[in-house]
């Protein structure tokens, strides 16, 4: 009997080791999370938010410098069991040596995850604890479902401070001067990314 699975959904399957994961085609939709292969197809809203945020981060870094933003299909290897592919990751100039042709060797300085319709709490439940254990200085979890952004910032004492925003400015600690208005992300139709970038750069 064939099981019919209706999207959206999150699929999980076992994998022998990380070598098997890295042997997959570079366009493979699977990620290595806690020794498992995980796939979560993206919704239209997810892709809209991804494009919007990529343009804001990318445009700001192009103008101001200080790092590079990568996204979606580029693994961040944390250990042999974890090579997540954050929706966006920022690597500052200080850590550019971690960027290789195949993956980021170690944690990024800032990661952004956009919650999946298939399992909206997946990132907070499974990725966030590992990101915090890796000491990623700045973690954004964007939730279209709750219309909020969870922001986890690592302080100088090694502890995380957590804030949630549904509107108003969010200022980056890793990229001084970069900010967005959380409310931009939850409008029925996203605003012009170029117009928003001009405001961020002003």
N, C-alpha and C positions, 0 to 999 in steps of 0.2 A: 504494500500500500504506500503510495507516494504522499508525503506530507507537504501540503501547500502552505507556504509561509508568505504572508502578505507584508509588504513594506509599509512603514519603515521598520527596520529590525536591526539588531546587533547579532552578529554571528561569531561564534568562538569555536576554535578547533585546536587540537593538540599539535605540537611540533617537536621534532626530535631535539633540536638544539638551535643556537643562534646561527650556525653556519647554514642550516636549511632555510632559515628566514632570509639571510643575505644572498642566498642562491636564487631567490625569486626574482622575476622580472622587475625592473625598477619602477614600472607603472603598476605593480601589484597593489591592490587596495588593502592588503593585510598589514597589521602592525604587530610587533612582538611586545606583549604586555604580560609580565609575570610568568614568562615561559609558555604563553599561549599565543596563538594567532587570533587577532580580533579584527573584525571588519564592521564598520557602521556606515552604510550609504548616506550621502549627504542630501539634505532636502534643498529645495530652491531657496528658501530663506537662509539656510546655512551658507550657501554659496554666495548669496548677495552680501551677507555680513562679512564673509571672508574677503571678497573683492574690495569692499568698502574699507575695511581695516588695513588690508595690505597696501592700498593706495595711500592711506594716511601715514602709516609707519614708513613705507618705502619713500614717499615723497619728502617727508620730514628728514629722514636720514640722508637722502640724496642732497638736500640743501644744507643741512647742518653738519653732517658727518658724525663720526663717533662709533659707527657700527654698521651692521648689515642685517636685514630682515630676510628670512627664508620661510618657506611655508609648505605645508600640506604633505608633500611626498618625500621629505628629507628627514631621515631618522636621527634621533638624538640618543646615542648609546650611553646608557647609565651604568649597565653591568651586563653580564651574559644573559640575563633573563628579561631585561627591559631595554627596548629600543623604540620608544613611542615616537610618533610623528605628529607633533603638535600642529594645530591649524596654522599658527604663526610662531616663529621663534626669532629672538633678537640676540645676536652675538656682538658684544662690544669689541672695539679695536684691541683692547687688552687681551682678549681671548680668541682672536682670529686664528691663532695657530691650531685651535681645536677643529677647524673646518677642514674636512678632507673631501675627496671626490665622491665618496660613498656615504659618509655620515659625519655627524658631529661627535667628536670623541670627548664626551663629558657633558655637563649641563650647560644649557644656554643661560644667558643673563636675564631674559624675560621670555615667558611663554604665554600664549593666548590660546585658550580652548573655547570652542563654540559648542554648546550642548546639542546633542543629537535628539531628533524627535523619537528615535527608536528606544532610547533609554536616557531621558534628560538628566538623571542623577549619576550617570556613569562616570563622568569626569571627576566630579566631587568625591564620589565613593572610591574610585580605583586609582585614578591618575594623581589626584591632589596629594594624597599621603606620600606617594613615591617622589613627587616633585619637591615636596617639603623636605623629605629625607635627603634628597640630593643637594639641598641648600640653594635652590634656584632663588635668586634675590627678589624676583617680582613675578607673580602668577596672576593672570586674569582669567576668570571663568565667566564667559558671556552666556546668559540664559535667556533666549527669546521666549521660552515658556513662562518664566516668572518675571520677565521684563526687568532683569537686574544683572549687574556685574558684580561678581565677588572678586575682591582684590586682596591678595595675600602678599605682604611686604615683610622681608627679613630685616630686622633691626640690627644695630651694631652689637647688641648683646647676644645675637644668635637665636632670638625668638621671633615668631611671626606675629604680625598684627593684621587682623582681618577687618575689612570694611565691605559694605554692600551699598551699591548705588543704583538707583533707578532713573535718576536724572541728575543734572548738574555736572560740573567738571570733575574729571579724573586726571590727576597729575602723576606722571611717571617719575619714580625715584631713580630708575636706571638711566633714563634719558632726560636729564634736566631740561626743562623748557617744553617738553612734549606733553600734550594734554588732548583729551577729547571730551565732548559733552555726552554723558551716558544716554541722554534722551535722544540723541541722533540715532542710536541703534534700534530704538523700539517704535519709531514712527511707522505708520502703515506702509508708506513708501519712503525708502531711505532718501535723505537729502543728497544733493550733488556732492560727491566726494571731493571734487576739485574746489568747490566753494568752501567746504569745511576745511580742506587743507590750507587754503589761503588764510582762514581765520586762525588756524593753529600756528602758522608761520608768521603771522602779523606781530 
